[in-house]
């Protein structure tokens, strides 16, 4: 075996070819990872939009001038679109729930008032000038109109 192999090819190192066979493979892998990240962060509301959008973008860019998408890119697109659809569905159902039961907002305001008082030792009326319960009551009046 010749260990003194010298080559002028910049893609070869010690006789091993390190050239990339498919230039879109890195973007397809990034698309796959971002698609999975968007799927696993659905409940954070903001991250699925960022990761899912980037997953779709990288999957489409990984195609380049080729005719077919790589498998990783397809999975990235599926996960990205799926997480975006599920996140939008969760947001719409949460807003619909609050619109149908505006009394839930008053309960949330009471819990937040108690949390602030337990944490800081002062009521929210002393800190902010009004309580969150009163703010939520104003919102329920808007929802009932």
Secondary structure, 3 states (H helix, E strand, C coil): CCCCCCCCCCCEECCEECCCCCCCHHHHHHHHHHHHHHHHCHHHCCHHHHHHHHHHHHHHHHHCCCCCCCHHHHHHHHHHHHHHHHHHHHHHHHHHHHHHCCHHHHHHHHHHHHHHHHHHCCCHHHHHCCCHHHHHHHHHHHHHC
